[in-house]
Amino acid sequence: MSGNQNNNPIPYFNPNVPPPSIPPRFYFHRFVPPPPPAVVTPVPATVVSSAPTTTRKRPSRFSDAVPKPVISVPPPPVRFDELKKIDRRKRSENETEREKILRKWRSNYCETSEQMSKKLAELADSEEKQYWIRSSPSDIYYKRTVQQNGIEVEATPRLEALCELFERELIIRAENAREAMPKYTPPPQVCSSSDDSSDEEFHPEQDCSMEELSMKTQHPHRLHADLWHNEPGEMNDGPLCRCSAKSRRIGIRHGIFPGETGYNKCNPDTNNANRLFHYRITISPPTNFLTKTPTIIKYDEHEFIFEGFSLFSHTKIDELHVCKVIRFNIEYTIVYVEEQMPENFTIRELDLFSKFLFTELLELVDFAQKPNTALDSCNCFHFMPRFVRDLEDNGKEILSMSEVLKFLLIILDHFQYQWQNYADVLKGMVVTKPGHRPCSVRIDQLDRNVSDIPECIKEGVTHPAIVHFGIRPPQLSYAGNPDYQKAWREYVKLRHLMANMPKVSYEEKRKLEEKEQKLQDMRSLGRMKRNVTVAISSEGFYRTGIMCDIVQHAMLIPVLAGHLRFHESLSFLETNLGYKFKNRYLLQLALTHPSYKENFGTNPDHARNSLTNCGIRQPEYGDRKIHYQNTRKRGINTLINIMSRFGKEYETLSNITHNERLEFLGDAVVEFLSSIHLFFMFPDLEKGV
């Protein structure tokens, strides 16, 4: 019988039945579904008869006129990376404006140190773009007036009513809540500063930090025992300054900047465009400032995202040395860039927003915005939050301050109404409970199961629990415990001795392991843990609409304000000396004490408390060596470092930002001059006399 040479039945004997499907294929370890069934197309007999002779023969029971099935070959599968591009392109086409803004914003977010280093390298290579700005239209709140020196923007009656509402609902509300609470008289301080009537320069101090800490934990208006609040002129463990009354009357550390005589008050109902200078504040690197959930305001069918602050100064700021500060073990550079004056804002709006943010929410009670010698003057600087959206041709539109105030008023809502509907939106937002200490806290989680929190259930009403992940002050954790510090010093000493031993015995290794285990056990104790979890009832809390990104930027504003006021005092010094320094940075170094790097002109505990309560939850930390990389070192490493610098044809710039190196140089010059003077004055005396 003619047919298949292998005597196997031909699989495709029926032209009306499609062949079996092709087995599935795998590409890049990703499953690709099989192609659709093959299409069978009858072929005329003339075509079959003209087929090449190498085609398979059919059985004899079939006539040669039976059409031969033709199988269509499926197209090659699409690669996995091409599928991702197609999917990403489809998603971008269907994205809303908010989703596009968040995707672009989060592309700069860094989660690891490697990503941070890579992002910093990209920012160093890229040049800052020049762009134009405009203000969002808001004619019902502002009107333009022509002045002698140009055009100013004035407030309309509707804007005045909005400011009064904002002041009544957000600022006076907190004052009324504090007055309604029982008055609290703090006990006398254990570590008190010298009497106001005393002019003694020296006042004895004693170690009483633990007594001060325990006293502050007894405040009746505290939200939680592990949440710390700020008091004027106070640190967590005692007074900020223990100087005498005479010493407190002078000095930049006491907030008194020489040469400050005050400023004429601005017109609160205009933007004072003819007398103020506008600067945009930028912070580099952006680590811990580009949060995953930025503050976004929707206005006129567009989304405006928070990008930082604007600074308004009464005098033109010269090109000064950059302002630097260390936070999260990272050295940040604060730069101010002169920019075109925005239009739609008034000084009254800026002052109301600053009082609400810096005083009511962040409790920066030691942040003085007016000269101490002229309390009736205008603020030294005015700050405005910048909510922007991108325009074509490198343009930006800045949201008017009236819409910012309206957003903060509209977002105002009590937690007991429709709380769970906003759970995802409120995560990471700062909420406030006026009158309490602290009054503001960041929401990290919302917990419905409140059976173990009795204060969440009152009069049959169940309030969700606010869960906040905070950090204890160092004085109350293992970092400030005397027993832990003693054990740590013993461990470091033994480890250093073993590192210099030619041969370490087994007993010494065991002893080192025991000391290390002891430290680990002390760190794991509940009363000494640094990280704490706080759960409090949401009753009485109000939303603010402010996310952590605004807090991160706002906490650097006092540092920049102090830096600029310090340089204005240097200008006053140059005027009195009759000499202008070519390099202003040398004058800044000469008058900067080493202790300045610890707090950068601000209350360090106030900054830590506010960042812990309202700042970013999990910041990216840098290398701790930045705090002591420029400290004094001894040994062979120092000698090698010194000898490696010999033979260079140029001087090496220093990263040290205080006056000790200049002090060393000045002492050497004085010693040289005094030696020459003694050499020629006493020609008959020998060495050592």
VEXDRENNU-706234 format. One line per field, with one value per residue (C-alpha): x, y, z. Coordinates in Angstrom, 2 decimals. Layout:
px = (X|...)
py = (Y|...)
pz = (Z|...)
This chain:
px = (0.00|1.36|1.46|3.70|7.09|7.12|3.70|2.33|-1.10|-0.97|-2.10|-4.01|-6.35|-9.48|-9.25|-12.20|-10.58|-7.88|-4.56|-3.74|-2.46|1.25|2.82|3.28|6.55|8.58|10.59|12.68|11.10|7.71|4.80|3.54|0.13|0.00|-0.96|-4.55|-5.53|-4.21|-6.50|-7.13|-7.55|-8.68|-6.37|-7.60|-6.59|-4.52|-2.33|-1.99|-1.00|1.66|3.16|6.78|7.54|9.02|5.59|4.23|2.21|-1.35|-2.92|-4.39|-7.90|-7.71|-7.86|-5.33|-8.15|-8.49|-7.25|-4.15|-4.47|-2.23|-1.20|-0.56|2.62|1.96|3.88|6.91|6.08|6.54|9.55|8.97|10.62|8.49|5.38|6.46|6.96|3.54|1.90|3.70|2.67|-0.97|-0.93|0.63|-2.11|-4.82|-3.09|-4.68|-2.71|-2.23|-0.89|1.56|2.80|3.27|5.05|7.47|7.94|8.60|11.13|13.52|12.80|15.77|15.28|18.87|22.29|23.26|20.29|21.10|24.72|23.59|21.03|23.61|25.94|23.14|22.32|25.98|26.25|22.98|22.71|19.75|17.19|16.14|12.37|9.76|6.98|3.47|0.84|-2.43|-5.37|-7.43|-9.14|-11.85|-9.23|-6.64|-6.65|-3.77|-2.90|-0.43|2.17|5.03|7.60|5.45|2.39|1.31|-1.40|-3.95|-6.41|-10.11|-12.82|-13.32|-9.66|-9.90|-12.88|-10.90|-7.97|-10.28|-11.84|-8.42|-7.24|-10.40|-10.59|-6.93|-5.04|-7.50|-8.96|-5.71|-5.53|-9.10|-8.37|-5.37|-7.36|-10.19|-7.83|-6.96|-4.01|-0.79|1.96|5.22|7.28|10.52|13.35|16.06|18.68|17.65|19.62|20.99|18.61|17.52|18.76|22.20|25.09|27.48|29.33|29.81|26.96|27.63|25.95|25.02|24.02|20.27|19.04|17.10|15.22|14.27|13.12|10.97|9.44|8.41|6.76|4.29|2.73|-1.06|-1.72|0.67|-0.66|1.48|4.33|6.67|5.83|7.96|6.97|8.82|8.97|10.30|13.98|14.01|15.64|14.35|16.73|16.87|17.33|18.84|21.09|22.57|24.31|24.01|21.59|24.45|25.57|22.03|21.76|24.31|25.39|24.02|23.45|20.85|19.12|20.68|22.37|24.54|23.49|19.82|17.68|14.43|12.51|9.58|6.40|5.09|1.55|-0.28|-2.95|-0.52|2.36|4.82|6.37|8.16|10.09|10.73|13.19|12.12|14.33|13.56|14.97|16.45|17.94|20.62|20.73|16.97|17.28|14.51|12.78|11.20|8.63|6.39|3.25|3.80|1.29|-0.87|-3.61|-6.18|-7.28|-9.04|-8.82|-5.04|-2.78|-0.22|2.55|4.63|8.26|9.65|9.50|10.02|11.89|11.08|13.76|13.67|17.19|18.93|20.94|24.46|26.17|27.16|28.75|26.24|24.38|25.09|23.50|23.80|20.60|20.23|24.04|23.83|25.25|22.60|23.27|20.59|20.75|18.63|18.17|16.77|13.60|10.80|8.32|5.06|1.88|-1.08|-0.23|-0.31|1.93|-0.99|-1.48|2.21|2.24|-0.89|0.54|3.90|2.22|0.05|2.91|5.92|4.20|0.97|1.92|5.70|5.93|9.16|8.63|12.27|12.19|12.35|11.31|11.75|14.86|15.00|16.03|13.01|9.97|7.62|9.33|8.33|9.59|13.15|11.97|8.67|8.22|5.68|4.95|5.37|2.74|3.55|2.62|4.72|3.95|5.25|8.61|10.13|7.41|5.90|2.63|2.64|-0.59|-1.96|-1.85|-5.63|-6.02|-3.48|-5.46|-8.70|-7.14|-6.12|-9.63|-11.49|-9.35|-10.37|-12.46|-13.03|-11.83|-15.03|-16.84|-16.17|-12.68|-12.14|-13.05|-9.91|-7.56|-5.27|-5.29|-4.52|-1.57|1.50|-0.50|0.08|-2.95|-3.46|-5.24|-5.20|-4.14|-2.19|1.57|2.62|-0.40|0.59|1.63|2.13|-0.26|1.59|-1.30|-4.98|-6.18|-9.81|-9.16|-9.12|-10.21|-6.87|-7.06|-9.82|-9.60|-10.77|-14.23|-16.29|-20.05|-20.61|-18.69|-15.57|-12.81|-10.02|-6.55|-3.72|-0.53|2.69|6.22|8.46|11.90|12.67|15.06|18.64|18.60|15.81|17.19|20.30|22.28|21.94|21.98|25.10|25.30|25.13|27.78|30.10|29.60|30.19|33.48|34.69|33.72|35.50|38.61|38.84|38.25|41.02|43.44|42.66|43.17|46.76|47.59|49.83|47.73|44.30|43.45|40.15|39.30|39.73|37.45|34.81|35.14|34.60|31.54|30.08|30.47|28.88|25.96|25.53|25.20|22.69|20.60|20.60|19.47|16.59|15.13|11.76|12.65|15.86|14.64|15.11|12.19|8.72|5.20|2.54|-1.20|-3.62|-7.30|-8.26|-10.94|-10.51|-7.96|-8.25|-6.72|-4.29|-3.68|0.06|2.25|5.80|7.43|6.35|7.65|11.04|11.48|10.09|12.57|15.46|13.90|15.17|18.68|18.62|17.10|19.84|22.51|21.25|20.86|24.41|25.78|23.87|25.71|28.99|28.13|27.57|31.01|32.67|31.05|32.42|35.89|35.95|37.21|35.38|36.67|37.34|36.56|33.55|33.85|37.06|35.22|32.41|34.89|36.67|33.42|31.99|32.43|32.82|29.59|27.63|27.73|25.75|22.60|23.28|21.82|18.60|17.38|18.59|15.96|13.16|14.33|14.57|11.17|9.38|11.04|10.19|6.57|5.78|8.69|9.36|8.94|11.90|14.57|17.60|20.66|24.17|27.51|27.96|31.59|30.45|30.13|33.69|35.64|37.28|37.98|41.48|43.27|46.59|48.86|50.46|47.37|47.66|51.39|50.78|48.01|50.29|53.22|51.00|50.19|53.83|54.98|51.66|51.74|48.40|46.82|44.24|40.80|39.30|35.82|35.97|33.38|34.58|37.42|39.86|42.13|42.28|42.97|45.95|47.26|46.74|48.55|51.50|51.68|51.50|54.22|56.42|56.06|56.60|59.70|61.25|60.42|62.06|65.05|65.99|64.87|67.11|70.35|72.23|69.85|70.35|67.77|65.57|66.24)
py = (0.00|3.30|6.10|6.93|5.32|4.75|3.02|5.63|7.15|10.67|13.02|15.49|13.29|15.45|18.85|20.20|19.57|22.00|20.57|20.40|23.55|24.22|23.60|26.72|28.59|30.39|33.54|35.16|32.85|34.43|32.41|33.35|31.87|29.53|30.99|30.64|27.49|27.31|28.36|25.58|26.87|24.51|24.57|23.88|20.62|22.39|23.78|20.36|18.71|21.31|20.81|19.72|16.01|16.17|16.51|13.69|11.06|10.35|6.91|5.21|5.48|9.22|10.59|13.08|15.63|15.95|19.44|19.63|21.57|24.62|25.65|29.37|29.96|32.08|35.34|35.34|36.09|39.58|40.06|40.72|44.14|45.19|44.12|46.29|49.30|48.81|48.44|51.51|53.55|52.53|53.41|56.82|57.58|56.85|58.62|61.56|64.73|63.78|60.34|61.90|64.37|61.63|59.35|62.13|63.11|59.56|58.95|61.10|59.23|57.38|54.38|53.13|54.69|53.44|55.18|58.34|58.35|57.78|60.58|62.98|62.24|62.98|66.27|67.28|66.73|68.42|72.19|74.00|75.00|78.60|78.93|81.64|81.88|83.22|83.32|81.45|83.77|84.83|88.07|87.79|87.94|90.35|93.56|95.35|98.93|101.20|102.75|105.12|102.33|99.76|97.55|96.10|93.63|94.56|92.44|92.60|92.50|88.83|88.08|90.04|87.89|84.74|85.85|86.55|83.11|81.45|83.28|82.43|78.75|77.73|80.15|81.55|78.04|76.80|79.78|79.17|75.47|76.30|78.80|76.30|73.74|73.82|76.06|74.21|75.69|73.83|72.94|74.85|73.75|71.58|72.98|76.60|79.34|82.26|84.81|87.60|90.17|88.58|89.80|87.07|85.60|82.17|80.00|76.45|73.60|70.13|66.97|66.96|66.05|62.98|65.06|67.58|64.82|63.15|66.54|67.15|63.71|64.84|67.54|66.96|67.98|65.55|63.44|60.44|59.65|58.94|62.11|65.11|68.75|72.05|74.73|78.28|78.48|74.84|71.66|68.24|67.96|71.52|75.16|75.94|78.61|78.80|82.12|85.02|87.85|90.07|87.53|86.97|90.61|90.18|87.50|85.82|82.60|84.56|85.77|89.24|90.12|93.27|96.02|95.03|98.13|96.73|97.24|99.42|97.41|96.19|96.95|93.76|94.09|94.19|92.12|95.06|94.19|97.54|97.13|93.38|91.09|87.57|84.45|80.81|78.40|75.14|72.29|69.90|66.92|66.27|63.14|62.97|65.94|64.06|62.04|59.36|61.30|64.99|67.72|68.40|71.02|70.78|74.07|74.88|71.26|71.25|69.73|71.92|70.14|71.57|72.21|74.37|77.90|81.42|84.02|87.74|90.05|93.79|94.22|92.74|89.67|89.72|86.61|85.06|81.79|78.95|77.85|74.27|72.10|68.45|66.47|62.69|62.45|64.20|67.64|69.74|72.92|75.62|77.89|80.97|82.07|85.47|85.14|87.17|88.42|86.40|88.45|86.90|87.05|89.54|89.94|89.17|85.80|84.95|85.92|83.87|80.81|81.14|81.43|78.40|76.23|77.23|78.10|76.09|72.86|72.51|74.36|76.17|78.55|79.71|80.74|84.55|86.25|89.80|91.54|91.33|94.97|96.18|94.02|96.52|96.14|93.95|90.38|90.05|87.72|86.50|82.94|81.62|77.97|77.25|75.02|74.83|73.07|72.80|74.83|74.67|76.18|75.66|77.61|77.24|78.47|79.34|78.84|81.96|82.14|82.49|78.97|77.66|79.16|77.80|74.33|74.39|75.49|73.01|70.10|70.94|68.02|66.15|62.57|61.01|61.78|59.42|58.65|55.29|56.60|58.71|56.17|55.89|59.63|60.55|58.18|60.35|63.54|65.82|66.10|68.43|68.46|72.08|72.74|69.53|68.96|68.28|69.44|67.87|64.37|62.38|59.54|56.34|53.89|53.82|50.96|49.86|47.28|49.48|46.97|47.37|51.20|52.22|55.95|55.24|54.21|56.95|57.05|54.23|55.95|54.19|56.38|54.92|54.83|56.90|54.84|56.85|55.45|57.82|58.07|58.65|61.43|60.17|60.93|58.38|55.61|53.47|56.30|58.41|55.67|55.85|52.04|51.52|54.18|52.55|49.10|50.58|52.19|48.89|47.06|49.57|49.53|45.73|45.58|48.15|46.17|42.93|44.59|45.45|42.01|39.72|36.71|36.70|33.86|32.02|33.43|37.00|36.32|34.93|37.95|40.30|38.31|38.51|42.29|42.59|40.41|42.53|45.65|43.91|42.85|46.41|47.79|45.31|46.39|48.10|51.07|51.70|51.18|54.17|53.43|53.51|52.86|55.31|54.58|57.36|58.03|60.17|61.98|65.74|65.66|67.73|67.21|69.82|68.70|69.14|66.18|65.46|67.22|70.65|69.80|68.71|72.00|74.13|72.76|74.31|77.76|78.82|77.76|79.88|82.86|82.74|82.46|85.55|87.60|86.63|87.94|91.20|91.57|90.95|93.79|96.00|94.95|95.81|99.24|99.90|98.66|100.67|97.63|95.26|91.71|90.33|86.84|87.10|83.41|84.06|86.56|84.07|81.37|83.71|84.39|80.84|78.79|74.98|74.49|76.07|72.84|71.09|73.18|75.61|78.51|76.74|74.81|71.25|69.46|71.49|70.46|66.79|66.76|68.43|66.19|63.08|64.09|65.54|64.82|61.90|58.51|56.59|59.04|57.92|58.32|59.10|58.15|59.03|59.89|63.27|64.40|63.59|63.34|66.72|66.16|65.94|62.64|61.26|58.49|57.17|57.90|61.62|61.58|59.76|62.20|65.18|63.81|62.94|66.66|67.73|68.82|70.19|73.44|74.67|75.04|72.52|73.88|72.80|71.48|72.59|75.31|76.83|79.10|76.64|76.39|80.18|80.28|77.97|80.21|83.36|81.89|81.06|84.64|86.10|83.71|84.69|88.42|88.06|85.92|88.58|91.27|89.34|88.45|92.07|93.48|91.20|90.58|89.42|86.65|83.01|80.43|79.25|82.21)
pz = (0.00|-1.07|1.47|4.36|4.20|7.99|7.88|10.32|9.78|8.44|11.22|9.05|7.10|7.41|5.71|7.72|11.14|12.28|13.46|17.19|18.93|19.12|22.53|24.66|24.44|27.13|26.58|29.31|31.90|31.23|29.96|26.50|25.60|22.57|19.19|17.96|16.07|12.53|9.72|7.20|3.66|0.88|-2.12|-5.67|-7.35|-9.95|-7.22|-5.56|-8.80|-9.38|-5.91|-5.69|-5.67|-2.18|-0.61|1.53|-0.41|0.63|1.12|-1.89|-0.54|-1.12|-4.60|-5.82|-6.10|-2.32|-1.38|0.80|4.10|4.40|7.92|8.54|10.57|13.72|14.13|16.45|20.09|21.50|23.76|27.46|27.47|24.51|26.39|29.33|27.05|25.47|28.88|30.23|27.19|27.60|31.28|30.60|28.08|30.66|33.60|35.32|35.99|39.64|38.69|36.22|38.84|41.43|38.96|38.01|41.65|42.86|40.11|42.19|45.43|46.92|49.22|49.55|49.92|46.46|44.87|46.82|45.58|42.00|42.25|43.67|40.76|38.29|40.00|40.00|36.25|35.34|35.17|36.67|34.07|33.64|33.66|33.78|36.35|36.58|39.32|39.09|38.35|41.36|40.50|43.15|45.92|44.49|42.48|40.82|41.68|39.93|42.24|41.55|41.33|39.60|40.07|43.41|44.33|46.98|48.91|48.11|50.80|50.03|50.81|54.07|55.06|54.17|56.36|59.27|58.89|58.73|61.85|63.76|62.76|62.89|65.16|67.68|67.97|69.52|71.88|73.05|73.58|75.78|77.81|78.33|79.88|83.58|84.22|84.88|87.01|86.39|89.45|90.05|87.81|89.26|86.88|86.79|85.12|87.07|88.49|86.16|88.63|88.92|86.82|87.86|84.91|86.43|87.59|88.88|87.02|88.15|86.36|86.84|83.37|84.53|87.12|84.45|82.10|84.75|85.61|81.99|81.79|84.47|82.30|82.50|78.89|77.21|74.37|75.32|77.67|74.72|72.74|73.66|73.34|73.15|75.81|75.26|76.18|77.31|76.10|77.03|79.98|81.24|80.22|76.86|78.34|81.83|81.31|83.70|83.11|81.95|79.37|78.11|77.12|74.31|71.88|68.79|70.74|72.74|69.57|69.65|66.34|66.43|64.07|63.81|64.18|62.85|59.63|58.70|58.77|55.46|54.34|55.39|52.66|49.70|48.43|48.86|45.52|45.36|48.61|48.96|47.17|46.21|46.39|45.73|48.34|47.09|49.12|47.92|48.04|47.89|50.06|52.71|51.05|48.12|50.05|48.56|49.50|48.69|49.45|46.36|45.97|43.19|41.69|38.42|37.21|37.71|40.35|42.16|44.04|46.90|45.89|48.70|50.06|48.75|50.81|50.81|52.20|53.02|51.67|48.68|49.68|48.34|47.05|50.37|51.33|51.11|54.22|55.28|57.94|58.98|59.39|59.34|59.08|55.71|54.97|53.24|51.31|51.39|48.35|47.63|44.02|43.08|41.06|39.55|42.15|42.25|42.38|44.15|47.85|50.72|53.76|56.06|54.42|54.78|58.47|59.20|57.45|59.24|62.63|61.92|60.63|62.74|66.03|66.23|64.41|64.72|68.06|67.12|70.01|70.00|66.34|66.58|63.35|64.68|66.05|69.84|70.01|68.01|68.69|67.01|63.63|60.72|60.46|59.21|56.43|55.04|53.77|51.28|50.41|46.71|45.09|41.38|38.18|35.03|31.93|28.40|27.47|30.95|32.72|36.17|37.58|41.31|43.20|44.87|48.67|48.85|47.48|49.99|52.87|51.43|51.15|54.82|55.78|53.59|54.74|58.30|59.50|62.72|62.80|64.08|60.81|57.90|59.18|57.56|54.10|54.18|55.78|52.79|52.10|55.70|56.09|56.45|57.12|60.10|62.39|65.33|68.68|69.88|73.42|74.01|74.21|71.55|69.61|66.26|65.25|62.05|61.20|60.35|60.67|61.57|63.74|63.94|66.63|69.72|72.34|74.13|74.13|76.57|75.77|72.19|73.42|75.05|75.59|73.16|70.35|69.06|67.68|65.54|67.04|65.58|65.46|65.38|65.23|67.15|68.70|72.34|73.32|73.66|77.39|77.96|75.73|75.91|74.27|77.42|80.04|82.29|82.72|78.96|78.34|80.87|79.31|75.86|76.90|78.37|75.18|72.91|75.10|75.06|71.31|70.74|72.90|71.10|67.72|68.70|70.15|68.08|69.09|70.69|73.06|73.17|76.62|75.39|72.44|74.77|77.04|74.10|73.00|76.49|76.57|73.14|74.22|77.34|75.20|72.97|75.98|77.33|73.97|73.83|77.16|76.74|78.90|76.92|73.35|71.08|68.76|70.30|69.02|70.18|69.93|70.89|70.35|67.37|69.35|69.13|66.30|63.14|59.75|58.46|54.87|55.47|54.60|55.72|52.77|54.03|57.50|56.16|54.31|57.12|59.65|57.68|57.50|60.99|59.99|56.84|58.67|61.31|58.61|56.78|59.98|60.97|57.66|58.10|61.42|59.59|57.23|60.27|61.57|58.24|58.34|61.82|60.86|57.65|55.78|53.44|53.31|49.87|51.14|53.46|54.31|56.28|58.45|58.93|60.00|62.41|64.31|64.27|67.43|67.18|69.14|66.27|64.27|67.00|66.62|63.72|65.65|66.66|69.68|68.88|70.99|69.44|65.98|66.98|68.68|65.77|63.18|65.20|65.72|62.29|59.94|57.65|59.31|57.91|56.75|54.80|57.02|55.86|57.38|61.06|60.35|59.09|62.72|63.70|60.44|61.13|64.82|66.26|65.60|66.78|65.61|62.47|60.34|61.03|60.20|56.92|56.05|56.73|54.75|51.80|51.40|51.07|47.64|46.40|44.50|45.80|49.22|50.39|51.24|54.53|55.21|58.85|59.46|62.73|63.87|65.53|62.49|62.22|65.96|65.43|62.66|64.72|67.74|65.51|64.19|67.71|68.88|65.94|66.63|70.37|69.77|67.51|70.04|72.90|70.71|70.05|73.42|75.52|73.56|76.69|77.72|76.70|75.76|78.58|80.89)
